Amino acid sequence: MRRRRLLQLSGVSVTGLAGCLGITEPSESTSSPNTESEANETTTPTDSMTAKSVSLSAELDSLQPAVVTQPTADSIDIEAAANTQYLYLDVTVNTGTAPTHEDLRVRFDGREFGPIDRDLRLWRAYNYGNARYDSKTGSGWLLFPLPETGVVSDVALVGADGSDESPIVSSPSMNFDGRLESRSPPLSLEWSVPDTVEPGATPTLSFTVTNEGDHDGTFVAALNRSESSIAMAPITAIRKVIPPGEPTTFELTDTLNVKNPGDAHTDDGASDIRYDLYWAAGTRSQQVQLVGDSN
């Protein structure tokens, strides 16, 4: 079953935000300018009179045209919004009070964009080793939905009022600026799934993706498997940078052992297993026949 929804985004453009992030202004009532002795007096500032700045660092994790979600416990899917690209950042608060998830924003094309709502069930939030950003730890990854294209001259991670900011660090080979200001290139896909498989096996699937544009793109897909004893099970999320030019081929192994449904379902010529691949260009399905142990 194919499930696809437009994202309910919290990452809307934000302008004119009031207030300052982590800054406490001294009270105006503490001074007496009419008294000369008080005007010349040197006062030691207290904590409430000292600006508390926040030092941030941000590193590019991934820039991609879609994200993998887990809408139910037994499946994963692809979600995307029109004219949108998705920026994963690894964020660290070096000094100062860590901002909340909602207070961190990406400045891009002269506007600011907040992160995706934490209620969105991202596959990465449940199935990756590194943790999502949390103000208690002051580190982790964040996902920002951005316009598909825009000017990159002022791109940065900023606090809610823009006073604390950090450039986004990436290796030159990632061509971050070039990819950020360009539309995702068109990709084409060929995949190979075994025609037959034995009970207990962990099948290997092969993928060939061709980038038909002139700059790097990212292939994002969600792979599920169905069989007689399992209505559907998530196998893996795929995220791979595809350079332009020659086709890029890679393999993955389905580590979820194929169940043995009994002799009645083996070698009967019927398709017992189905792989469903969801990606930005649509859905691919492949039937697999269950056969007996060749040994």
C-alpha angles and dihedrals in degrees: 000000000000118000120184128161135172111252119261094225130203088180096096122148111274125202135165096026112181126221133029129271110248095338123132117194120213116249115261090219093070095078130076106193093176093068113076095202091052092047091056095043118110113226126198107231117240126216090264090056097048123090109239106209125191122224113209134184126194131189128190112252101169143335112204144159096235143012133228116240135185104221092171135018091253103047146039127210145179124258128188139158125219117267091007137124125191124228121199113197131186103221130195129182106215100182137000132032111326113246119234122258090259094050095061117088141171117233110215133158091359095305137088125238127196126218124270115276112273089229091072106103101233115187088220092060091063106028110040129084098230117075132239116254114280126180089220092065097026093223144076141088128308131192121219125188109216136178113277091246137012148132113297101194094104101032113144145132108259140180121249094275096036094244096114115049142160132196115242109250121215137153116262090242090065091064088211098172093046093049094043093057096043134071116255108270120244114265130199125203138208120177135183124210124180113260092218136024136184126231111272093023127133103215123215118223125199126213131193116189123183122200107214095186133079101252137045119290134186124238110212122182143156120220124201133174132210129190140158095280097035122054091201137332131188112243105180147317116243123212119166134157110234118201119211120261124031118044116266114226126193139157137219132192122226099227094189104100116237109248123237106237094184135267093290090070098039123093091357094127093243126121108253102173133046130193117204119196119192120194139152094277096050141274132320122194130186129187121217128196121225114227135182125266107284090214 
